[in-house]
Amino acid sequence: MYAIIRTGGKQYQVEAGERLRVEKLSGDVGDSIVIEDVLLVADGENIKIGQPVVEGAKVNAKIIEQDREKKVLIFKKKRRKGYQVMKGHRQYFTSLEIQEIQG
């Protein structure tokens, strides 16, 4: 059984017991969250597709980690003008463990 969920402006295919990183969600490590933005639920031959979400479908997950990604460096330069800019960015993420898919 798997589901396709939408969180942080992205879509993820998830199964029970799977771990995945999503955009930052509020909550502490160890908290349980319920994702109700489920776009599709598939259980063998039985497939439910939402318009846009599946009614009554939920995905229960547990927050494993709240952290930041590795630094991405951004370098800009204009030749012959003396313009150089070096910036860095570390994106926040939440690591989830999928507990159960109800649908």
GIDANOR-V851790 format. One record per pair of residues at least 4 apart in sequence whose ideal C-beta (glycine too) atoms are under 7 Angstrom apart, sorted by the first residue. I is the first residue (numbers start at 1). J is the second residue. D is the distance in Angstrom with one decimal. If there is no record, write none. Layout:
i->(I,I)
j->(J,J)
d->(D,D)
This chain:
i->(1,1,1,1,1,2,2,2,2,3,3,3,3,3,3,3,3,4,4,4,4,5,5,5,5,5,5,5,6,6,6,7,7,7,7,8,8,11,12,12,14,14,14,14,15,16,16,16,16,17,18,19,19,19,19,20,21,21,22,22,22,23,24,24,24,25,25,27,27,27,28,29,29,29,29,30,31,32,32,33,33,34,34,35,35,35,36,37,38,38,38,38,38,38,38,39,39,39,40,40,40,40,40,41,41,41,41,41,42,48,48,50,54,57,57,58,59,59,60,60,61,61,61,61,62,62,62,63,63,64,64,64,65,66,67,68,68,68,69,69,69,71,71,71,72,72,73,73,74,74,75,76,77,77,78)
j->(15,16,42,43,101,13,14,15,42,14,38,40,41,57,59,101,103,11,13,39,40,12,14,35,37,38,39,59,11,37,39,22,23,35,37,22,23,39,20,22,18,20,59,98,98,98,99,100,101,98,98,64,95,96,97,96,93,95,93,94,96,93,92,93,94,33,94,31,33,63,63,63,64,65,66,63,63,60,62,61,63,58,60,58,59,61,58,53,50,53,54,57,58,59,103,50,52,53,47,48,49,50,54,48,54,57,101,103,47,54,103,54,103,102,103,102,98,101,99,100,96,97,98,99,96,97,99,94,96,95,96,97,95,94,93,90,91,92,90,91,93,88,89,90,88,89,86,88,87,89,86,85,83,84,83)
d->(6.9,6.9,6.8,4.5,5.7,5.8,6.5,4.7,5.5,5.7,5.4,6.4,4.9,7.0,5.7,4.9,6.5,5.8,5.3,4.7,4.3,5.5,5.9,5.2,6.0,5.5,6.9,5.5,5.2,4.5,5.8,5.1,6.8,6.1,6.4,5.3,2.8,6.6,5.9,6.9,5.5,6.5,6.4,4.9,6.6,5.6,6.9,5.9,5.9,6.6,4.9,6.5,6.4,6.8,5.1,5.8,4.8,5.3,6.8,5.6,6.1,6.7,4.0,6.2,5.5,6.6,4.5,4.1,5.9,5.1,6.9,5.6,6.9,6.4,6.1,6.6,5.0,6.4,5.3,5.5,6.5,5.4,5.8,6.9,4.4,6.3,5.5,6.0,6.8,5.9,5.0,3.9,6.8,6.0,6.4,5.2,6.6,6.1,7.0,6.8,5.3,6.6,6.8,4.7,5.4,5.2,6.7,3.6,4.7,5.1,6.3,4.0,5.8,6.5,3.5,4.7,6.4,5.4,4.4,4.5,4.3,6.4,5.2,6.0,6.9,5.0,5.7,6.1,6.3,4.5,6.5,5.2,3.8,5.7,6.3,4.2,6.6,5.5,5.8,4.6,5.9,4.8,7.0,5.2,6.9,5.1,6.7,5.5,4.5,6.7,5.3,4.5,6.5,5.0,4.2)
